[in-house]
Amino acid sequence: EVVGDVTIKPASMDIVPGPAIGGRILYNGDILHSSQDGRVEFRLTEKNIQITISGLSEMRVDCNTQTRELKLNYGTIFIESPNSMQNKSTLITNTSNINLDENELWITRSIAGKDEIYVIKGSTSVFSTEEVEKYIEMGEMLIIRSEGNITTNKITEDMLPVHIYHRLEKNLNLKIEEIPFTVMNYY
């Protein structure tokens, strides 16, 4: 699904950049760019990963037989990665590598180089460029600044768009619900 102004800059030099069109195939090295009012949703079909880029954002797709790498230059991205995958998939920025495996993540990257990673469902491992690994779970967020400072916090309502925060609340409530059980008495 494509809404607003979204363009694709193909990796191939013989193809002219143009507007994103629903159903178009993305190729290795293609760069997606959305304007302030733009939003594009697409799926990596072999991985069943749903990706939504919105607002002023730019991302490159790099795929080969063993890995899938999404390189977020700046902007916001929501990723739904429902299945445990045999091949590795990663979101990469200039300051971090984020594992995509059975999770939902909201990620923002500023042009100044600050990454904010929010775990909406599941958990993830984040590796900074200094090779520091941080593990964060649902309801937590991590900030990595370009100079290497890393902080972890609990997610609050004012940190996320309303629809993403409601999704987090729903996931947290599902986790809290207790599994019913039966007590059996034998006489």
HUSULMO-V938365 format. One record per helix or strand of 3 or more residues. SS is the DSSP state (a for helix, b for strand). FROM is the first residue (numbers start at 0). TO is the last residue. If there is no record, write none. Layout:
# HUSULMO-V938365
ss->SS from->FROM to->TO
ss->SS from->FROM to->TO
This chain:
# HUSULMO-V938365
ss->b from->5 to->8
ss->b from->30 to->33
ss->b from->38 to->43
ss->b from->48 to->62
ss->b from->66 to->80
ss->b from->87 to->91
ss->b from->95 to->98
ss->b from->102 to->108
ss->b from->114 to->120
ss->b from->122 to->127
ss->b from->132 to->136
ss->b from->139 to->143
ss->b from->149 to->153
ss->a from->156 to->158
ss->a from->161 to->175
